[in-house]
C-alpha cells in the first residue's frame, strides 16, 4: 500500500479532487488551511487570516496502480499552479 501526500493552494482543491476521483481513488482525507514555510515563501499571520497563503493537504492511501493514474491526472495541475506530491510506503497496523 502507498501513501500519497499532496500539498497545494486551496484554490486548486476542486481540480485536485476531480483528478483523484478520475483516477479511481478509494478515498482521501482533506485538511484545509494548512500553512507553513516552503523554500521560497513564508506564510505570515496576515496571509493565514486572509486565506491568501492557505494550502490544502490531501492524503490518499491506495495501491501503486492507482498512484500511476493519479500522477497522470495531477502532474499538470501541480506544475501549472504549484504544489508538491510525495509517495511513501504505508503499512496498516
C-alpha atoms as an extended CHARMM CRD file, in Angstrom:
* protein
*
        93  EXT
         1         1  UNK       CA              0.0000000000        0.0000000000        0.0000000000  PROA      1               0.0000000000
         2         2  UNK       CA              1.1720000000        3.5330000000       -0.8010000000  PROA      2               0.0000000000
         3         3  UNK       CA              0.5460000000        6.8680000000        0.9020000000  PROA      3               0.0000000000
         4         4  UNK       CA              0.2970000000        9.9740000000       -1.2410000000  PROA      4               0.0000000000
         5         5  UNK       CA              0.5980000000       13.4300000000        0.3340000000  PROA      5               0.0000000000
         6         6  UNK       CA             -0.4290000000       16.3750000000       -1.8400000000  PROA      6               0.0000000000
         7         7  UNK       CA              0.1080000000       19.9530000000       -0.6400000000  PROA      7               0.0000000000
         8         8  UNK       CA             -1.0930000000       22.7770000000       -2.8760000000  PROA      8               0.0000000000
         9         9  UNK       CA             -3.0550000000       26.0320000000       -2.8860000000  PROA      9               0.0000000000
        10        10  UNK       CA             -6.5860000000       25.6600000000       -1.5220000000  PROA      10              0.0000000000
        11        11  UNK       CA             -7.8340000000       27.3800000000       -4.6680000000  PROA      11              0.0000000000
        12        12  UNK       CA             -6.9790000000       24.2310000000       -6.6520000000  PROA      12              0.0000000000
        13        13  UNK       CA             -8.7420000000       21.8170000000       -4.2850000000  PROA      13              0.0000000000
        14        14  UNK       CA            -11.7090000000       21.1020000000       -6.5800000000  PROA      14              0.0000000000
        15        15  UNK       CA             -9.4390000000       20.3850000000       -9.5560000000  PROA      15              0.0000000000
        16        16  UNK       CA             -7.2420000000       18.0500000000       -7.4910000000  PROA      16              0.0000000000
        17        17  UNK       CA            -10.2260000000       16.1720000000       -6.0480000000  PROA      17              0.0000000000
        18        18  UNK       CA            -11.7030000000       15.7230000000       -9.5420000000  PROA      18              0.0000000000
        19        19  UNK       CA             -8.3420000000       14.3380000000      -10.7130000000  PROA      19              0.0000000000
        20        20  UNK       CA             -8.2610000000       11.9050000000       -7.7810000000  PROA      20              0.0000000000
        21        21  UNK       CA            -11.8160000000       10.7440000000       -8.4630000000  PROA      21              0.0000000000
        22        22  UNK       CA            -10.9540000000       10.2580000000      -12.1410000000  PROA      22              0.0000000000
        23        23  UNK       CA             -8.0120000000        8.0580000000      -11.0910000000  PROA      23              0.0000000000
        24        24  UNK       CA            -10.3380000000        5.8730000000       -9.0330000000  PROA      24              0.0000000000
        25        25  UNK       CA             -9.0110000000        6.5260000000       -5.5360000000  PROA      25              0.0000000000
        26        26  UNK       CA            -10.8090000000        4.5440000000       -2.8220000000  PROA      26              0.0000000000
        27        27  UNK       CA            -10.9450000000        7.6180000000       -0.5630000000  PROA      27              0.0000000000
        28        28  UNK       CA             -8.9590000000       10.5670000000        0.7200000000  PROA      28              0.0000000000
        29        29  UNK       CA             -8.5350000000       12.9330000000        3.6420000000  PROA      29              0.0000000000
        30        30  UNK       CA             -8.5710000000       16.7120000000        3.1320000000  PROA      30              0.0000000000
        31        31  UNK       CA             -7.0880000000       19.1590000000        5.5910000000  PROA      31              0.0000000000
        32        32  UNK       CA             -7.8430000000       22.7330000000        4.6070000000  PROA      32              0.0000000000
        33        33  UNK       CA             -5.9540000000       25.8320000000        5.5850000000  PROA      33              0.0000000000
        34        34  UNK       CA             -2.5830000000       24.1560000000        6.0120000000  PROA      34              0.0000000000
        35        35  UNK       CA              0.0840000000       26.8130000000        6.4160000000  PROA      35              0.0000000000
        36        36  UNK       CA              3.8230000000       26.7100000000        6.8610000000  PROA      36              0.0000000000
        37        37  UNK       CA              7.0530000000       27.5400000000        5.1350000000  PROA      37              0.0000000000
        38        38  UNK       CA              8.3000000000       26.4810000000        1.7410000000  PROA      38              0.0000000000
        39        39  UNK       CA             11.7190000000       27.0020000000        0.1590000000  PROA      39              0.0000000000
        40        40  UNK       CA             10.6200000000       30.3230000000       -1.3760000000  PROA      40              0.0000000000
        41        41  UNK       CA              7.7480000000       31.5110000000        0.8190000000  PROA      41              0.0000000000
        42        42  UNK       CA              6.9580000000       32.0980000000        4.4600000000  PROA      42              0.0000000000
        43        43  UNK       CA              3.2640000000       32.3120000000        5.2950000000  PROA      43              0.0000000000
        44        44  UNK       CA              2.6760000000       35.2870000000        7.5940000000  PROA      44              0.0000000000
        45        45  UNK       CA             -0.1700000000       35.6420000000       10.0980000000  PROA      45              0.0000000000
        46        46  UNK       CA             -1.8060000000       38.1650000000        7.7510000000  PROA      46              0.0000000000
        47        47  UNK       CA             -1.7660000000       35.6140000000        4.9330000000  PROA      47              0.0000000000
        48        48  UNK       CA             -3.2380000000       32.9530000000        7.2280000000  PROA      48              0.0000000000
        49        49  UNK       CA             -6.0630000000       35.2680000000        8.2870000000  PROA      49              0.0000000000
        50        50  UNK       CA             -6.9320000000       36.3110000000        4.7400000000  PROA      50              0.0000000000
        51        51  UNK       CA             -6.5740000000       32.8050000000        3.3380000000  PROA      51              0.0000000000
        52        52  UNK       CA             -4.2340000000       34.0160000000        0.5880000000  PROA      52              0.0000000000
        53        53  UNK       CA             -1.4190000000       31.8190000000        1.8390000000  PROA      53              0.0000000000
        54        54  UNK       CA             -3.5520000000       28.8360000000        2.7510000000  PROA      54              0.0000000000
        55        55  UNK       CA             -2.8240000000       25.4370000000        1.3250000000  PROA      55              0.0000000000
        56        56  UNK       CA             -4.7220000000       22.1790000000        1.3430000000  PROA      56              0.0000000000
        57        57  UNK       CA             -3.1670000000       18.8630000000        2.3700000000  PROA      57              0.0000000000
        58        58  UNK       CA             -4.7340000000       15.7700000000        0.8390000000  PROA      58              0.0000000000
        59        59  UNK       CA             -3.7420000000       12.2640000000        1.9230000000  PROA      59              0.0000000000
        60        60  UNK       CA             -4.5700000000        9.1650000000       -0.1200000000  PROA      60              0.0000000000
        61        61  UNK       CA             -3.8910000000        5.5040000000        0.7200000000  PROA      61              0.0000000000
        62        62  UNK       CA             -4.0780000000        3.2220000000       -2.3200000000  PROA      62              0.0000000000
        63        63  UNK       CA             -2.3310000000        0.6500000000       -4.4900000000  PROA      63              0.0000000000
        64        64  UNK       CA              0.5630000000        1.5510000000       -6.7620000000  PROA      64              0.0000000000
        65        65  UNK       CA             -1.5480000000        1.1810000000       -9.9130000000  PROA      65              0.0000000000
        66        66  UNK       CA             -3.8110000000        3.9910000000       -8.7400000000  PROA      66              0.0000000000
        67        67  UNK       CA             -0.7570000000        6.1170000000       -7.8650000000  PROA      67              0.0000000000
        68        68  UNK       CA              0.2780000000        5.8920000000      -11.5330000000  PROA      68              0.0000000000
        69        69  UNK       CA             -3.1560000000        7.1300000000      -12.6440000000  PROA      69              0.0000000000
        70        70  UNK       CA             -3.0960000000        9.9240000000      -10.0700000000  PROA      70              0.0000000000
        71        71  UNK       CA              0.3080000000       11.0440000000      -11.3440000000  PROA      71              0.0000000000
        72        72  UNK       CA             -1.0720000000       11.3210000000      -14.8710000000  PROA      72              0.0000000000
        73        73  UNK       CA             -4.0160000000       13.3790000000      -13.6370000000  PROA      73              0.0000000000
        74        74  UNK       CA             -2.4260000000       15.7760000000      -11.1230000000  PROA      74              0.0000000000
        75        75  UNK       CA              1.0520000000       16.4780000000      -12.5110000000  PROA      75              0.0000000000
        76        76  UNK       CA             -0.1390000000       19.1750000000      -14.9170000000  PROA      76              0.0000000000
        77        77  UNK       CA             -2.1730000000       20.8800000000      -12.1640000000  PROA      77              0.0000000000
        78        78  UNK       CA              0.7640000000       20.9180000000       -9.7450000000  PROA      78              0.0000000000
        79        79  UNK       CA              3.2030000000       22.0570000000      -12.4260000000  PROA      79              0.0000000000
        80        80  UNK       CA              0.9870000000       24.9400000000      -13.5030000000  PROA      80              0.0000000000
        81        81  UNK       CA             -0.3400000000       26.1580000000      -10.1400000000  PROA      81              0.0000000000
        82        82  UNK       CA              2.3990000000       24.9120000000       -7.8250000000  PROA      82              0.0000000000
        83        83  UNK       CA              2.3440000000       22.3330000000       -5.1090000000  PROA      83              0.0000000000
        84        84  UNK       CA              4.0820000000       19.1230000000       -4.1440000000  PROA      84              0.0000000000
        85        85  UNK       CA              3.2450000000       15.4400000000       -4.1020000000  PROA      85              0.0000000000
        86        86  UNK       CA              5.1370000000       12.7030000000       -2.2490000000  PROA      86              0.0000000000
        87        87  UNK       CA              4.5950000000        8.9610000000       -2.2610000000  PROA      87              0.0000000000
        88        88  UNK       CA              5.7250000000        6.7160000000        0.5840000000  PROA      88              0.0000000000
        89        89  UNK       CA              5.1420000000        3.1630000000        1.7750000000  PROA      89              0.0000000000
        90        90  UNK       CA              2.2630000000        2.6290000000        4.1610000000  PROA      90              0.0000000000
        91        91  UNK       CA              1.8310000000       -0.3930000000        6.3930000000  PROA      91              0.0000000000
        92        92  UNK       CA             -1.5220000000       -0.8610000000        8.0860000000  PROA      92              0.0000000000
        93        93  UNK       CA             -1.3610000000       -1.5920000000       11.8160000000  PROA      93              0.0000000000
